[in-house]
Amino acid sequence: MPFTYDAAIVGAGPAGSATASLLATAGFRVALLERARFPRPKPCAEYLSPEASRVLARLGVLEEVEGLPHARLSGMRVVSPNGTVFEGRFAGRHRFRGFSDVGLALRREALDRVLALSAAARGAAFFDGTAVEGWRREERGVVLALRTPGGAACLRARALVGADGLNSRIASRLGVRRRGRRRRLALVTHAVGVAGMADVGEMHVGPAGYVGLAPVGGGLTNVAAVTDLARAGRRGAPGAWLDGLLEHYPAVRDRLAGSRRVGPVRAVGPFDRWVSRATADRVLLVGDAAEFCDPFTGEGIYAALHGAELAAAALAPALATGRLSAAGLAPYDAARRRAFRGKWIVERLVSWAVARPAVMNHVAHRLGIRAGLADLLVGVTGDFVPPSRVLRPSFAWQLLR
């Protein structure tokens, strides 16, 4: 049987939809498959760094995204376990400038819909409500068994892209998934009427994790509590679990006292997942399916969008030449390392510090009195300051002494 598509992309989050859009624009036949029906909610910090807007502009959707209800974030404010505060700004006291001086925050269901429909407008076939039940590789391609609203179906493609998220079944099937020892999980909801919100995202660090607060437009605030499962304490239903966690953050709890939750509390995790390689014969992994450390530094959506650019840049010539073996797709692994290795190191160092209250208190104190250092670090999280600037011994010396 002929292969109907050049690429089947599983998962219509930012990584999958952006990859589909780029490949379809290049003239390839693309199927974009999504288990849920759109629009659908997605537990996420819902933050896009200043450089994420650059990718949205390249995809031709930035103007549409900025027309949706959203918030513009000028930086980040961090509160350590003992209450020490530091704040960094994207338009900071350094020579670096991103695509924009602000990050964007908006509901994932709105962002994902724009990206998926943009991919469809560029020629990708978008199938939501379609679950991949299984898949196998053949000599000339990949065959997927699907469950669709109309019943069971089969789809054939020359290559498969796994953009199916943190708990990627495609990565698990390939046997390349790796997991860190620290297991953090997030409980995410939205609320209206949260007191004291400004033009920055907030991170409140505590003994067993942290709570993030960020406006996302339309009067809504994203509320996300991240906890180490080993020290999570009382669990139960997600809403009750979140209430229990907030007892460890009295300042946040008091600010939420007069607010009203909008929608349920959803859980996502565990985090700290990566892959030994993001390629195999006729298969490529992108976005959270390939790597996700911790939401503290807000890397998710930018990494998904830029990772999609790298994936399409590697897959397009492989499809054109037919070199779809693991060796033919290996340039993608190399490109990911070049693009993200420094940020991966920073993310893991930050995650290590957040888990150690004494270290976090000291770091927050130093960053509170050295605002230029705070701006540099926040610029790294904004994806426009090179990570090497905060990995220098001189930066660590100023931070820790």
Summary of the structure (lengths in Angstrom):
residues: 401
radius of gyration: 20.9
end to end distance: 66.7
largest distance: 66.8
contacts: 1443
relative contact order: 0.18
helix: 39%
strand: 29%
